[in-house]
Structures are given as C-alpha cells and as structure tokens.
Amino acid sequence: MTKIVLLLLFLIAAIQVIKPLGWPGLKKRSDAWKLVAGVMGFTFASLVLSALFQGV
C-alpha cells in the first residue's frame, strides 16, 4: 500500500514540474519541492511505524 501512495505522490510531483496544478500552495513549478518533502515525510513516518510494530 505504501508503495502505491509513494508512486502516486511522485507522479503528482512530476506533473507539478511539467504543468503547475494550481492547488493552494502549489501555484508555481518551483513548488514541487513541497510535494517531494511530503513524500519524504510519509516514507519516514511509515518506516518508523513499521519498525515500532515489528516486534508486536
């Protein structure tokens, strides 16, 4: 499931670079870093949660 979400978010970031989406906070092409930061945060959170619940 996380791989699908990551792929979707990376595709949205790629689309943002090609043609800005116009969403709030994503008006310019250079705002794609915000999406990439979100992907990195999601990845980090999923890794932390999986590590916490691995021993359970």
Chimera marker file (.cmm) of the C-alpha trace (Angstrom):
<marker_set name="trace">
<marker id="1" x="0.000" y="0.000" z="0.000" r="1" g="1" b="0" radius="0.5"/>
<marker id="2" x="2.750" y="2.455" z="0.857" r="1" g="1" b="0" radius="0.5"/>
<marker id="3" x="4.466" y="1.842" z="-2.478" r="1" g="1" b="0" radius="0.5"/>
<marker id="4" x="1.286" y="2.802" z="-4.321" r="1" g="1" b="0" radius="0.5"/>
<marker id="5" x="0.937" y="6.017" z="-2.295" r="1" g="1" b="0" radius="0.5"/>
<marker id="6" x="4.599" y="6.889" z="-2.858" r="1" g="1" b="0" radius="0.5"/>
<marker id="7" x="4.293" y="6.294" z="-6.588" r="1" g="1" b="0" radius="0.5"/>
<marker id="8" x="1.160" y="8.435" z="-6.728" r="1" g="1" b="0" radius="0.5"/>
<marker id="9" x="2.813" y="11.287" z="-4.840" r="1" g="1" b="0" radius="0.5"/>
<marker id="10" x="5.932" y="11.155" z="-7.038" r="1" g="1" b="0" radius="0.5"/>
<marker id="11" x="3.731" y="11.265" z="-10.140" r="1" g="1" b="0" radius="0.5"/>
<marker id="12" x="1.904" y="14.310" z="-8.765" r="1" g="1" b="0" radius="0.5"/>
<marker id="13" x="5.288" y="15.976" z="-8.104" r="1" g="1" b="0" radius="0.5"/>
<marker id="14" x="6.381" y="15.218" z="-11.682" r="1" g="1" b="0" radius="0.5"/>
<marker id="15" x="3.158" y="16.681" z="-13.039" r="1" g="1" b="0" radius="0.5"/>
<marker id="16" x="3.723" y="19.779" z="-10.880" r="1" g="1" b="0" radius="0.5"/>
<marker id="17" x="7.132" y="20.300" z="-12.536" r="1" g="1" b="0" radius="0.5"/>
<marker id="18" x="5.654" y="19.933" z="-16.036" r="1" g="1" b="0" radius="0.5"/>
<marker id="19" x="2.460" y="21.927" z="-15.501" r="1" g="1" b="0" radius="0.5"/>
<marker id="20" x="1.593" y="23.531" z="-12.140" r="1" g="1" b="0" radius="0.5"/>
<marker id="21" x="-1.524" y="22.038" z="-10.559" r="1" g="1" b="0" radius="0.5"/>
<marker id="22" x="-2.870" y="25.340" z="-9.257" r="1" g="1" b="0" radius="0.5"/>
<marker id="23" x="-3.770" y="23.869" z="-5.860" r="1" g="1" b="0" radius="0.5"/>
<marker id="24" x="-3.348" y="26.135" z="-2.810" r="1" g="1" b="0" radius="0.5"/>
<marker id="25" x="0.383" y="26.367" z="-2.144" r="1" g="1" b="0" radius="0.5"/>
<marker id="26" x="1.256" y="24.773" z="-5.499" r="1" g="1" b="0" radius="0.5"/>
<marker id="27" x="0.884" y="27.656" z="-7.945" r="1" g="1" b="0" radius="0.5"/>
<marker id="28" x="4.435" y="27.606" z="-9.402" r="1" g="1" b="0" radius="0.5"/>
<marker id="29" x="6.622" y="24.875" z="-10.870" r="1" g="1" b="0" radius="0.5"/>
<marker id="30" x="9.220" y="25.502" z="-8.204" r="1" g="1" b="0" radius="0.5"/>
<marker id="31" x="6.704" y="24.421" z="-5.534" r="1" g="1" b="0" radius="0.5"/>
<marker id="32" x="7.263" y="20.747" z="-6.421" r="1" g="1" b="0" radius="0.5"/>
<marker id="33" x="9.721" y="20.543" z="-3.521" r="1" g="1" b="0" radius="0.5"/>
<marker id="34" x="6.748" y="20.716" z="-1.159" r="1" g="1" b="0" radius="0.5"/>
<marker id="35" x="5.352" y="17.532" z="-2.673" r="1" g="1" b="0" radius="0.5"/>
<marker id="36" x="8.732" y="15.819" z="-2.502" r="1" g="1" b="0" radius="0.5"/>
<marker id="37" x="9.055" y="16.855" z="1.151" r="1" g="1" b="0" radius="0.5"/>
<marker id="38" x="5.642" y="15.321" z="1.766" r="1" g="1" b="0" radius="0.5"/>
<marker id="39" x="6.748" y="12.079" z="0.132" r="1" g="1" b="0" radius="0.5"/>
<marker id="40" x="9.878" y="12.025" z="2.289" r="1" g="1" b="0" radius="0.5"/>
<marker id="41" x="7.824" y="12.682" z="5.421" r="1" g="1" b="0" radius="0.5"/>
<marker id="42" x="5.349" y="9.938" z="4.530" r="1" g="1" b="0" radius="0.5"/>
<marker id="43" x="8.192" y="7.498" z="3.880" r="1" g="1" b="0" radius="0.5"/>
<marker id="44" x="9.876" y="8.354" z="7.177" r="1" g="1" b="0" radius="0.5"/>
<marker id="45" x="6.620" y="8.009" z="9.119" r="1" g="1" b="0" radius="0.5"/>
<marker id="46" x="5.800" y="4.656" z="7.532" r="1" g="1" b="0" radius="0.5"/>
<marker id="47" x="9.306" y="3.357" z="8.292" r="1" g="1" b="0" radius="0.5"/>
<marker id="48" x="9.087" y="4.470" z="11.916" r="1" g="1" b="0" radius="0.5"/>
<marker id="49" x="5.631" y="2.943" z="12.370" r="1" g="1" b="0" radius="0.5"/>
<marker id="50" x="6.645" y="-0.343" z="10.762" r="1" g="1" b="0" radius="0.5"/>
<marker id="51" x="9.756" y="-0.506" z="12.977" r="1" g="1" b="0" radius="0.5"/>
<marker id="52" x="7.691" y="0.180" z="16.107" r="1" g="1" b="0" radius="0.5"/>
<marker id="53" x="5.162" y="-2.527" z="15.358" r="1" g="1" b="0" radius="0.5"/>
<marker id="54" x="7.606" y="-5.101" z="14.013" r="1" g="1" b="0" radius="0.5"/>
<marker id="55" x="8.181" y="-6.652" z="17.421" r="1" g="1" b="0" radius="0.5"/>
<marker id="56" x="4.481" y="-6.824" z="18.326" r="1" g="1" b="0" radius="0.5"/>
<link id1="1" id2="2" r="1" g="1" b="0" radius="0.2"/>
<link id1="2" id2="3" r="1" g="1" b="0" radius="0.2"/>
<link id1="3" id2="4" r="1" g="1" b="0" radius="0.2"/>
<link id1="4" id2="5" r="1" g="1" b="0" radius="0.2"/>
<link id1="5" id2="6" r="1" g="1" b="0" radius="0.2"/>
<link id1="6" id2="7" r="1" g="1" b="0" radius="0.2"/>
<link id1="7" id2="8" r="1" g="1" b="0" radius="0.2"/>
<link id1="8" id2="9" r="1" g="1" b="0" radius="0.2"/>
<link id1="9" id2="10" r="1" g="1" b="0" radius="0.2"/>
<link id1="10" id2="11" r="1" g="1" b="0" radius="0.2"/>
<link id1="11" id2="12" r="1" g="1" b="0" radius="0.2"/>
<link id1="12" id2="13" r="1" g="1" b="0" radius="0.2"/>
<link id1="13" id2="14" r="1" g="1" b="0" radius="0.2"/>
<link id1="14" id2="15" r="1" g="1" b="0" radius="0.2"/>
<link id1="15" id2="16" r="1" g="1" b="0" radius="0.2"/>
<link id1="16" id2="17" r="1" g="1" b="0" radius="0.2"/>
<link id1="17" id2="18" r="1" g="1" b="0" radius="0.2"/>
<link id1="18" id2="19" r="1" g="1" b="0" radius="0.2"/>
<link id1="19" id2="20" r="1" g="1" b="0" radius="0.2"/>
<link id1="20" id2="21" r="1" g="1" b="0" radius="0.2"/>
<link id1="21" id2="22" r="1" g="1" b="0" radius="0.2"/>
<link id1="22" id2="23" r="1" g="1" b="0" radius="0.2"/>
<link id1="23" id2="24" r="1" g="1" b="0" radius="0.2"/>
<link id1="24" id2="25" r="1" g="1" b="0" radius="0.2"/>
<link id1="25" id2="26" r="1" g="1" b="0" radius="0.2"/>
<link id1="26" id2="27" r="1" g="1" b="0" radius="0.2"/>
<link id1="27" id2="28" r="1" g="1" b="0" radius="0.2"/>
<link id1="28" id2="29" r="1" g="1" b="0" radius="0.2"/>
<link id1="29" id2="30" r="1" g="1" b="0" radius="0.2"/>
<link id1="30" id2="31" r="1" g="1" b="0" radius="0.2"/>
<link id1="31" id2="32" r="1" g="1" b="0" radius="0.2"/>
<link id1="32" id2="33" r="1" g="1" b="0" radius="0.2"/>
<link id1="33" id2="34" r="1" g="1" b="0" radius="0.2"/>
<link id1="34" id2="35" r="1" g="1" b="0" radius="0.2"/>
<link id1="35" id2="36" r="1" g="1" b="0" radius="0.2"/>
<link id1="36" id2="37" r="1" g="1" b="0" radius="0.2"/>
<link id1="37" id2="38" r="1" g="1" b="0" radius="0.2"/>
<link id1="38" id2="39" r="1" g="1" b="0" radius="0.2"/>
<link id1="39" id2="40" r="1" g="1" b="0" radius="0.2"/>
<link id1="40" id2="41" r="1" g="1" b="0" radius="0.2"/>
<link id1="41" id2="42" r="1" g="1" b="0" radius="0.2"/>
<link id1="42" id2="43" r="1" g="1" b="0" radius="0.2"/>
<link id1="43" id2="44" r="1" g="1" b="0" radius="0.2"/>
<link id1="44" id2="45" r="1" g="1" b="0" radius="0.2"/>
<link id1="45" id2="46" r="1" g="1" b="0" radius="0.2"/>
<link id1="46" id2="47" r="1" g="1" b="0" radius="0.2"/>
<link id1="47" id2="48" r="1" g="1" b="0" radius="0.2"/>
<link id1="48" id2="49" r="1" g="1" b="0" radius="0.2"/>
<link id1="49" id2="50" r="1" g="1" b="0" radius="0.2"/>
<link id1="50" id2="51" r="1" g="1" b="0" radius="0.2"/>
<link id1="51" id2="52" r="1" g="1" b="0" radius="0.2"/>
<link id1="52" id2="53" r="1" g="1" b="0" radius="0.2"/>
<link id1="53" id2="54" r="1" g="1" b="0" radius="0.2"/>
<link id1="54" id2="55" r="1" g="1" b="0" radius="0.2"/>
<link id1="55" id2="56" r="1" g="1" b="0" radius="0.2"/>
</marker_set>
